[in-house]
Amino acid sequence: MNIFRQLYVFIRRKFRVIFKSYYSKKDSKLLNGKNFVIISNNCWGGEVYHWFKKEYNTPFIGLFIYGPCYIKLLSNFKKYMSQELEFVEITKYDELGIKYPIAKLDDIEIHFLHYKDEEEAKEKWKRRTNRMLEESNIDKYFFKICDIDLGSESISVSYTH
């Protein structure tokens, strides 16, 4: 790599760090300490909390939920969130060699991808669920889904009828 290319890459990386830091602080200031809860089927919510430098007000951090289970969870959110986690060894999604904890809320599977063991997953789930439930204003809840992990428009339609 020539010197100009190296300099370009170096400046671009530094600019990204400065840009992210500046706008993250600016956005946090605009938020003005307002509380919010993100319910997400993957790690996206954690990135938002990180951007705003906010404590996680949701148990949906460091995990993912397959699309069909996530839509089912959202279709009766209060019911499922009142359930206790039950850890299982096998997923219904035909994956082999999983090296992270999997739990169920009734018939909903939660894949704790970024957790080392069941104890850590359970402890953080309970603590963050309690924090989430402190926010009773549903207008401060933001629900997000993406189409990876078997998410699609067809599953959302099947649960709305």
C-alpha positions as CSV (number, residue, x, y, z in Angstrom):
1,M,0.0,0.0,0.0
2,N,1.5,3.4,-1.0
3,I,1.9,6.2,1.5
4,F,-1.1,8.2,0.2
5,R,-3.4,5.2,0.6
6,Q,-2.1,4.6,4.1
7,L,-2.6,8.3,5.0
8,Y,-6.2,8.2,3.5
9,V,-7.1,5.1,5.6
10,F,-5.6,6.7,8.7
11,I,-7.5,10.0,8.3
12,R,-10.7,8.2,7.4
13,R,-10.5,6.1,10.6
14,K,-9.8,9.1,12.8
15,F,-12.6,11.1,11.2
16,R,-15.1,8.2,11.9
17,V,-14.1,8.2,15.6
18,I,-14.5,12.0,15.9
19,F,-17.7,11.9,13.8
20,K,-19.2,9.2,16.0
21,S,-18.2,10.8,19.2
22,Y,-19.5,14.2,18.2
23,Y,-22.9,13.1,16.9
24,S,-23.4,10.5,19.7
25,K,-23.0,13.3,22.3
26,K,-25.2,15.7,20.3
27,D,-27.9,13.1,19.9
28,S,-27.7,12.2,23.6
29,K,-28.1,15.9,24.5
30,L,-31.2,16.2,22.2
31,L,-32.7,13.1,23.9
32,N,-32.5,15.2,27.1
33,G,-32.6,12.2,29.4
34,K,-35.8,10.8,28.1
35,N,-36.4,7.2,28.7
36,F,-37.2,4.6,26.0
37,V,-37.4,0.8,25.6
38,I,-36.3,-1.0,22.5
39,I,-37.7,-4.4,21.6
40,S,-35.6,-5.9,18.8
41,N,-35.2,-9.4,17.4
42,N,-31.4,-8.9,17.2
43,C,-28.4,-6.9,18.5
44,W,-29.6,-3.6,16.9
45,G,-31.2,-2.3,20.1
46,G,-28.0,-2.7,22.0
47,E,-26.2,-0.5,19.4
48,V,-28.8,2.2,19.9
49,Y,-28.4,2.2,23.6
50,H,-24.7,2.3,23.2
51,W,-25.0,5.3,20.7
52,F,-27.0,7.3,23.2
53,K,-24.8,6.1,26.2
54,K,-27.9,4.9,27.9
55,E,-28.4,2.0,30.3
56,Y,-30.1,-1.0,28.7
57,N,-33.8,-0.7,29.5
58,T,-34.7,-4.0,27.7
59,P,-33.8,-7.6,28.0
60,F,-33.5,-7.8,24.2
61,I,-29.7,-7.3,24.2
62,G,-27.0,-9.7,23.0
63,L,-29.5,-12.1,21.6
64,F,-31.6,-12.9,18.6
65,I,-35.1,-14.4,18.0
66,Y,-36.1,-16.1,14.8
67,G,-38.8,-14.2,12.9
68,P,-41.7,-16.6,13.5
69,C,-41.0,-16.6,17.2
70,Y,-40.5,-12.9,17.4
71,I,-43.8,-12.2,15.6
72,K,-45.6,-14.6,18.0
73,L,-43.9,-12.9,21.0
74,L,-45.2,-9.5,19.7
75,S,-48.7,-10.8,19.2
76,N,-49.1,-11.4,22.9
77,F,-46.2,-9.4,24.4
78,K,-47.5,-9.1,28.0
79,K,-48.2,-12.8,28.2
80,Y,-44.8,-13.9,27.0
81,M,-42.9,-11.3,29.1
82,S,-44.6,-12.7,32.2
83,Q,-43.2,-16.2,31.6
84,E,-40.1,-17.6,33.2
85,L,-37.1,-18.5,31.0
86,E,-36.7,-22.2,30.5
87,F,-33.3,-23.2,29.1
88,V,-33.2,-25.9,26.5
89,E,-30.4,-27.9,24.8
90,I,-32.0,-28.2,21.3
91,T,-33.5,-25.6,19.0
92,K,-36.5,-26.2,16.8
93,Y,-34.7,-24.4,13.9
94,D,-32.4,-27.3,13.0
95,E,-29.1,-25.7,13.9
96,L,-26.2,-27.9,14.9
97,G,-23.2,-27.2,17.1
98,I,-24.7,-24.2,19.0
99,K,-22.3,-22.9,21.6
100,Y,-24.6,-20.4,23.4
101,P,-27.6,-20.7,25.7
102,I,-31.1,-21.1,24.3
103,A,-34.2,-20.5,26.4
104,K,-37.9,-20.5,25.9
105,L,-40.7,-18.3,27.1
106,D,-43.5,-20.8,26.7
107,D,-43.2,-21.7,22.9
108,I,-40.9,-18.8,22.0
109,E,-37.2,-19.5,21.5
110,I,-34.6,-16.9,22.5
111,H,-31.0,-17.4,21.4
112,F,-28.6,-15.7,23.8
113,L,-25.8,-15.4,21.2
114,H,-23.5,-13.1,23.2
115,Y,-23.7,-14.9,26.6
116,K,-21.2,-17.4,27.9
117,D,-23.7,-19.5,30.0
118,E,-27.3,-19.8,31.2
119,E,-26.6,-18.2,34.5
120,E,-25.4,-14.9,32.9
121,A,-28.3,-14.9,30.4
122,K,-30.8,-15.5,33.1
123,E,-29.4,-12.9,35.5
124,K,-29.2,-10.2,32.8
125,W,-32.7,-11.1,31.4
126,K,-34.3,-10.7,34.8
127,R,-32.5,-7.5,35.7
128,R,-33.3,-5.9,32.3
129,T,-36.8,-7.1,32.2
130,N,-37.5,-5.5,35.6
131,R,-35.9,-2.3,34.3
132,M,-38.1,-2.4,31.2
133,L,-41.3,-3.0,33.2
134,E,-40.6,0.2,35.2
135,E,-41.5,2.1,32.0
136,S,-45.3,1.7,31.9
137,N,-45.9,4.2,29.0
138,I,-46.2,2.0,25.9
139,D,-45.6,5.1,23.8
140,K,-42.0,4.9,24.9
141,Y,-41.6,1.3,23.6
142,F,-40.1,1.0,20.1
143,F,-40.5,-2.4,18.3
144,K,-38.1,-3.3,15.5
145,I,-37.8,-6.4,13.3
146,C,-35.5,-7.2,10.4
147,D,-35.8,-9.9,7.7
148,I,-32.8,-12.0,8.7
149,D,-33.3,-15.1,10.8
150,L,-36.4,-16.2,8.9
151,G,-38.2,-12.8,9.2
152,S,-40.5,-12.0,6.3
153,E,-43.7,-10.1,5.4
154,S,-45.6,-13.4,5.2
155,I,-45.1,-14.3,8.8
156,S,-46.3,-10.9,10.0
157,V,-49.4,-11.2,7.9
158,S,-50.2,-14.7,9.3
159,Y,-50.2,-13.4,12.9
160,T,-52.3,-10.4,12.2
161,H,-55.4,-12.2,11.1
